[in-house]
Amino acid sequence: MKKTPLIVLFLLLLAAPGISAWAEAPRVVVSLKPLHALVAGVMAGVGEPQLLIQGGGSPHGYTLRPSEARMLSEAQLVVWVGPGLETFLGKSLSTLAGKARLLELSRELKAEMLPVREGGFWETHPSEDEHGPGVAGGPGHDLHGERNQHLWLDPLLAKRIVARTTSALTDIDPVHAKEYQQNAARLQTRLDTLHAELKARLAPVKSIPYIVFHDAYQYFEAAYGLSAVGSVTLSVDRKPGARRIEEIREKIRELNARCVFSEPQFEPRLVATVIEGTGARTGILDPLGAALPSGEESYFQLMNDLADNLLAGLQ
């Protein structure tokens, strides 16, 4: 009787039911916490993706630590938005993650991304102050490119992110394809439910005008028909000058904006200065979930927190 070659036996074992649990999970690195949550959901029961930007770190100006550089050098898959958002990652990926598959979501979903807003209160008004521009455009415009990069803030686009991630994981790790596909189907259902719930919750405040710190929430606003009328700044690393702050105050009064929202990653005193004498409230919106624990649930918590804080500021 002929002996079965070891390689054939190994392949037969891999095909056996339950054997995928023995296979090593791929090494996956994800740039941002909301994306990490979605990828973690797809990988549930197989392995844990690694999160690059921890805590309150901003993708606009992050510095890699040696441990994070090593993480990239060992990665088989890197999931990120793209150089328009994680501005620090472009060169690092080419030098450190040359062997990894790169899932660049701004490239994959370009046709569904919204253009950066300009005109009206989203338009740049050059400042006499040395601190630079106040709203979208000018030097800060290049920070996000021609399209808004914060695409995870629409659950229906998050479904597309899940689908692209599932495809990439299946390609590099076909042994766990069934688990990835089952997890993706479960996540898609959860995202549909989340979208319906948020739509119902936010309906009462759709027509109330408000101002955000920077134009990070366009997808959230478009998904739920909200009435953001402008931003304090788009160039998040440069403060608006005195002239621009006065223009914002005038617009708050003119448009009867009820609330000006700050972000935990940036200086809240600026928003307090902006609303002085206007009667507007302040609130906090966090597009990254800085204080949330990582994992699948953080995406759903992030989106519900956005709704909670909007309702608190607008009702």
N, C-alpha and C positions, 0 to 999 in steps of 0.2 A: 504494500500500500504506500502510495506517494505521500511524503510529508508536505504539509501546507507551509509554504514560505512564511516567515515571520511577518513580513510587511503586509501580506494578504490577511493574515490573522489579525494584525493590528487594525487594519481598515474595517474588518468585519466587527471587531469589538467596538470601534467608534460608532458604527451604525446601529449597534444594539440599543434598545430602549433604556433611557436613564444614564447612558454612558457620558452624555454631554456634561453632566455634573462633575465628572472627573477632569475634564479638560480645563486648562488654565484660562482665566479670563484675559481678554486683551487689555493692554495698558492704554487708557484713554485719559486725556487731559482736556479740561474745559475751562475757558477763560473766565466767564462770569457766573455768579451764583444762580440767576434765573435759568440760564442755559444748562448749567450743571444739574439743576433740579430735573429738567426734562430728560437729559441724558441718563441720569440716575434712575428715572422711572423706566426707561427702555431697558436698562441693564439689570433691573431688579432680579435677584435670585441668581445672577451670573457673576457679577463683580461690582466694584465701586469705582466710578470715575474719580479722577483727582481734580480738585479745584485750584485754579491758579491764583486768582485775586481774592484774598481772604478779607473778611471784616469790612471795614469802610473804605478800602482802597478804591481809587477812581481809575477807570480804564483810560482816562485822558492823559494821565501822567504817572504811570506806575513804574517802579524800578524792580527788576527781577533780583531775587536773592539766589545765592548759589544752589540751594536745595531746589528751587523752582527751575533753574536752568538745567539741573540734572533731570528733573521730572520731564522736561521737554525732550531732552536728549534720549530718553528711554521710551518715549511715547510711540505707540503704533497708530493712534488717531488723535488729532487735535481738533476740537470744535471751537470756533470763534466767530464773531460777527465779521470782522475784516479790518483793514488798515484805517478805514474812516472812523472807527471807534476805538479799538485797542491800538492806539498809535504807537505804543512801545513794542508791539509784538512782531511787526513786519520783518525787521532785520534779524531778530532773535530766532524766528522760525526758520529762516533760510540757513542760518549758521548752526543752530542747535537741533532742529527737528527735521533734518534733511531726509531721514528715512521714514518719517511718519506720513500717513495720509492726512491731508488738511481738508477739513470741511468748513469752507468759508461761506457763511450763510448769506452775506450780502451779495455774493456772486450767485449762489444757488437760487435766491429768492428775489433777484433784482427786479424782475417784472412786476412784483407785487409790493415793492417798497414805495413809500410816499416821498415826493420831492420836498426838499427843505423849504419851509415857508418863508416867503418874502412879501413885502408890501404891507401897507397899513402899519399896525403896531408891531409887526414881526420884522420890519425893515430896519436896516442900520441907519442911525442918525449920528454922523461923525461927531465925536466929542472934542471939546477944547481941552479937556483934562488929559493929562499924560497917561492915565490908566487905560485908555483905549475905548473900544466900541461898547455900546450898551446892549443892543439886541442883535438879531441874526444878520449875518453878512460880514463884510470886511475881513480882517485877519481871522476872526473866529469862524467864518464860514467854511474855511478849509478843514476845520476840525472834524466836521461831519460829512464832507464831500457834498455831492449834489442831491443825495437822498438821505432821509432821516434813518439813522442806524438802529433805533431802539425798537426793533421789530418784534421782540418777545412780548410787548405789552398789549397784544391782541391775541386772545386765546385761539382764534381761528388761524392766525399765522403760527402760533405755537404748535398747532396740529401739523402744519407743514414742516416745522423744525423736527418734530417727532418722526415724521415720515422719512425725511432726509437722513436723520441719525440712524434710524432702523436699517435703511438701505446700506449706509456706510459700514455699520457694525456687521451686518450680514455678509458683506463682501470680504471683510478682513477676518471674520470669525464665523464661517458657515456652520461649524459644529453646534453653535448656540442659536441658530437662525430661528428655530421654533419658539424659543423663549423670548427673543427680541420681538417677534411678530405678535405673540400673545400679549406681551406687556404694552406694545404700541397700541393694540386694539383697545385695551383697558384704559390707557391714557387718553386716547381720542374721545372715548365716551365721557370721561371725567371733564375734559376740556369743553365739550359741548354743554354739559350740565353747568359748568362754571360760567360760560358765556351767557346762558339763559338767565341764570340767577343774577349776574351783575347787571344785565340789561333791565331787569325788573327793578332792582334796587336803586339804580341811578336815574330811572325815568323821571322822578319828581324834581330833579335839579338840572335837567338838560338845558334849560333856558337861562340859567343864572350865570352871568359873566364872572370870570376870575382870571388871575394872572399867575403863571408858573415861574420858577426861578430860571430854568432854561428849557429849551424846546425839546424835552425828552419824552413827552406824553402824547404825541400826535396820533399814534396808533390806538391808544386807549380812548382818546377823545373821538376819533373817527368811528371806532367800534360801537360807542354808546351815545353818539350825537351830542357830546358835551360842548360847552361854550367858552373855552379858553380864548382870551382875546389878545394875548401877548405874553412875552417873557421879559424878565429883568435883564438876562444876558444869555447869549449862546456861547460866547467865548468864555468858558467856565473858569479859565485860569487868569482872566483879566477883569477888573472891576469896572463898572460903568462910572463915568465922571459925574460931577455935580450937575452939569447941564442936563445930562440924560436922566438923572434921578428926578429932577424937577419935571421933565417931560412925562415920566412915568406917573408921577403924582397927578398931573393934569389929566392924563388918560384915565386914571382910576376914577377921578371925579366925573369926567365926561361920560364914561361908559357905565358908571355906577358898579364897578367891579366889587364884588362882595368880599373877596379874600385874595391875598397874595401868598403863595405857597413857597416856602424855602425847602432846602434839601439837607439831610443830615451830613452829607459829605462836604458842605460848603458853609461859609460864615453866616450864621442866622442874623447877625446884627445888621447886615446890609438890608435885609427885607424890613426889619424894624425901622430903619432910616427911611426906606421908600414909602412906607404907609403913613408916616408921621403927618398928622393933620388931615388925613383923607377920610377917616371913619371906617376904612377897610379892616378886616380881620387878618390875622396871620394863621398859617397852618403849615404842616410838613407833609411833603410827598417824597417817597423814596422809590426810585425806579429800579434799584438794585437789591433791596432787601438786606441792607448792611448788617442789621442786628439779628437777622433770622439764622437759625441753624441750617446747615446745608442738608440737602436730601430732597427727595421728590416733593414732599409736602411744602417746602419753602416756596415753590412757585404759586401754589394755590393760596398760601398765606399772604404772599406779596400782593397778589391781585385783590384779595379781599381787604387787605390793609389800605390799599389805594382807594378803594371804594369807601371804606370807613372814614378815612381822613378827608376825602372830598365831601362826604355828607356832613361831617362835623363842621367843616369850614363854610359850607354853602347853605345849610338849612337854617 
